Amino acid sequence: MKTAIVKIQNHVEASFLKASFKKTKIKARFLTPEEMEDSVFARLIDEGMKTKTVSKESVMQLLRKNAG
């Protein structure tokens, strides 16, 4: 299984994608920006639990990547 992340600009695009996914029986979950941010932080926490340290630069890089 693979994951695709798509940034949706408006309600029309969201409705179109939801209908398309439903019609093709593709499971989809739509996240708010806050939920996406939470996902990034969760990944950082998981990384920190494995390595004991996470660099400030890696945190900032992920925040910049997911902010815009």
C-alpha positions in Angstrom: 0.0 0.0 0.0 1.2 3.5 -0.8 0.2 6.9 0.5 -0.5 10.0 -1.5 -0.6 13.5 0.0 -2.5 16.1 -2.0 -3.0 19.8 -1.0 -6.5 20.9 -1.8 -7.1 24.5 -2.4 -10.9 24.8 -2.1 -14.1 23.0 -1.3 -14.8 22.2 -4.9 -11.6 20.3 -5.3 -12.3 18.4 -2.0 -15.8 17.4 -3.2 -14.5 16.2 -6.5 -11.8 14.1 -4.9 -14.1 12.7 -2.3 -16.6 11.7 -5.1 -13.8 10.2 -7.2 -12.4 8.2 -4.4 -15.9 6.9 -3.4 -16.7 5.9 -7.0 -13.4 4.0 -7.4 -13.6 2.5 -3.9 -10.3 4.1 -2.8 -10.0 4.6 0.9 -9.2 8.2 1.7 -8.8 10.3 4.7 -8.8 14.1 4.6 -6.7 15.9 7.2 -6.8 19.5 8.4 -3.6 21.5 8.5 -3.5 21.0 12.3 -3.8 17.2 11.9 -1.0 17.2 9.4 1.2 19.2 11.8 0.4 16.7 14.6 1.5 13.9 12.3 4.9 15.6 11.7 5.4 16.1 15.4 4.5 12.5 16.1 7.1 11.4 13.5 9.7 13.6 15.3 8.8 12.1 18.6 9.2 8.6 17.2 12.6 9.5 15.7 13.7 11.0 19.0 12.6 7.8 20.8 14.9 5.8 18.5 17.9 8.0 18.3 17.7 9.8 21.7 18.4 13.1 19.9 16.8 15.1 17.1 18.7 18.0 15.7 17.1 21.4 15.7 17.7 21.7 12.0 15.8 18.5 11.3 12.8 19.8 13.3 12.9 23.2 11.5 13.3 21.5 8.1 10.2 19.4 8.7 8.2 22.4 9.9 9.2 24.4 6.9 8.4 21.5 4.5 4.9 21.0 6.0 4.0 24.6 6.7 3.7 25.7 3.1 
